[in-house]
């Protein structure tokens, strides 16, 4: 049907572009269903998962501590939700223990999308303001919308979060940070705030200069960023492999997870769709690959979980 439609000579340019995109996805999806990838996901277990939402995980370099966002109801107002951080430690027998809240960082506002350094001592995360400009804690100041903050672990406790600064944050929507294993580059998502929502959601990077400060954030090239939405950027500890979600490149439809390898020139290579059934006709994101590259974590509401 799409092929027949595109044979018409006089088509609205925007409609034509949309039809071409749908056709690419239909062709990709048809082929992907015929060539499924090996995939047998296992639930992480009740130490991490509950009947509520768990998503956007990050793991320490030794693979022993998992930090994640949990969406929980307010006890006095169950219809209201609040995003907080929790962490779980893996026991010697490989079982994730009951998760505990990160009390030093959690506030009455929303905290989301943590990214922890390989040594487990620095955490970047997103915090969003409410309609009054409050970021959930009296001393937490931002530049507007959602900003990226960081905290350091000293003596076993997380320090008071600090804003990552104007080189990273703006009056727009900054979220979903990921800190490279060499401690030099912060990857994150920025969306332009417009009336009615967020647009131009792309992947940006900021590097730490010799003065120890972040340089002005720059957008990754159009090899990675599409004209549509990008999310859930993750730079693997090898610093050569980039995972992200996109709805702009050929896929199953909606947000699919892609991988790109760094080329000898330092540029990123053409993204590769991870295929079906890792990607489906729904939205897939929040992929986390552990340091040895053999194990991945992701969030899903598919059957077989603890709920949500």
QUIHUKA-V309789 format. One record per run of one state. SS is the DSSP state (A for helix, B for strand, O for the rest). FROM is the first residue (numbers start at 1). TO is the last residue. If there is no record, write none. Layout:
ss:SS from:FROM to:TO
ss:SS from:FROM to:TO
This chain:
ss:O from:1 to:1
ss:A from:2 to:5
ss:O from:6 to:12
ss:A from:13 to:34
ss:O from:35 to:52
ss:B from:53 to:59
ss:O from:60 to:64
ss:B from:65 to:73
ss:O from:74 to:80
ss:B from:81 to:90
ss:O from:91 to:95
ss:B from:96 to:96
ss:O from:97 to:99
ss:B from:100 to:101
ss:O from:102 to:110
ss:B from:111 to:116
ss:O from:117 to:121
ss:B from:122 to:128
ss:O from:129 to:145
ss:B from:146 to:154
ss:O from:155 to:156
ss:B from:157 to:158
ss:O from:159 to:161
ss:B from:162 to:163
ss:O from:164 to:172
ss:B from:173 to:179
ss:O from:180 to:184
ss:B from:185 to:194
ss:O from:195 to:196
ss:B from:197 to:208
ss:O from:209 to:213
ss:B from:214 to:214
ss:O from:215 to:217
ss:B from:218 to:219
ss:O from:220 to:229
ss:B from:230 to:235
ss:O from:236 to:240
ss:B from:241 to:246
ss:O from:247 to:255
ss:B from:256 to:262
ss:O from:263 to:267
ss:B from:268 to:268
ss:O from:269 to:271
ss:B from:272 to:273
ss:O from:274 to:287
ss:B from:288 to:289
ss:O from:290 to:295
ss:B from:296 to:297
ss:O from:298 to:308
